[in-house]
Amino acid sequence: MITMFPIIASGVVAVATYKLRILNASGSTAAFALAAWIWWYYGAQWLSILISFMLIGYIATKWKYSQKKQMGIEEGGFGERGAGSVLANGLPAALFLLIASPIGFLGSVATALSDTLASEIGPLAGKARLITGFGSVKPGTDGGVSPLGTLASCVGAFITASLAPLVGISAGGAFSAFIGGIAGCNIDSILGASLERKGLLDKNQVNFISAVFGGLLASILFVFLPW
């Protein structure tokens, strides 16, 4: 019974995310699979970082949701996300754990939260410029950036990096994840302004690539910088 606890608890969490409309049915199913695997093999402390990302991201998604709906940039019908979003943001973190890269894990989650806060808060500034040319664009446009969104992205990366002690990651590792998260968020904007706007990549593919980039950069920084 003890060894089954991670699966049972992950199931409870998945059902809760569905009932609270944090995730839709497909999203809750994907979250259950990821959560059970991470908790079973690596421990609840690693999963807690992903859960923190999910909850903070949801709060940001619901913040001024009616205004976002009027702007046409709302997420889902009630702010809920699906399996594509869960896998795009959570699978890179799981893969970094699989290859025994804790810094990569933290960097990928930092990227995910950085991008989520930038995407959900930045457009509320009312003005945005395209990251690849700085021309004025409609708030919420793929690749659009603003001072408010940039600040939100830094906050997201910082929050994730500050959770490093939960999994025994040093201050140097936390700083690497912080930088990787911010860089990954900017890569997301660059891909959004170029490949996503042209229809060559969709939102989830951009998020996945960016999270992998953020995790890889964090890992490289940790190895080569003199901590």
C-alpha positions, 0 to 999 in steps of 0.5 A: 500500500505504501508504494501505491501512495504516489499513484493514488495521491497523483490521482487525487491531485489530477481529479482536483485539477479537473474539478477546480477547472485548472485543467480539462479532462485531457490535461488532468489525465496527462498531469496524472501520468507525469505526476505519478511517474515523477513522484514514484521514481524521484520523490514528492519534492520534485513534483512539488516544484511542478505543482507550484508552477501549475498553481501560480500559473493558474492564478496568473491565468485567472487574474483579470480573466474577464479583461483577457476575454474581452481582448480575445487572449483568454485561456480556455473557457474558464482558464483551464489548460489541456494535455498539450499545455501540460506536456509542453511544460512538464515533459521537458522537466521530466526528461531532465530528471530522466537524464539526471540533470536537476539543474536542467529540470529547474531551468525548464520549469523556470522557463515555463513559469517565466513564459506563463507569467509574461503571457498572462500578465504582459498583455494587460499593459495595453501595449506591446512590441514585437521582439524581432523588430520592436514594431508595435503590435496588438497585446497578446500577439505571438512574440509581443513583449512589454516592460510589464511582461518582461518584469513578470517573466523575471518574477516567474524565473525567480520564484522557481529558482527560489525553490531550489533548496527543496531539491538540494540544489545550490545557490549556483544552480538556482542562479543558473536556473534563473538565467536559463528561465529568462533566456528560455522565455525570450527564446519562446518570444523569438520563436513566437514572432517568427515560426509560430506566426508563420504557422510552422510551429504551434504554441505548445511546440514553442513552449516545449522547445523553449523549456528544453532550451532553458534547461540546457542553458541552465545546465551549461551555465552551472558546469562552466561558471566558477561557482 
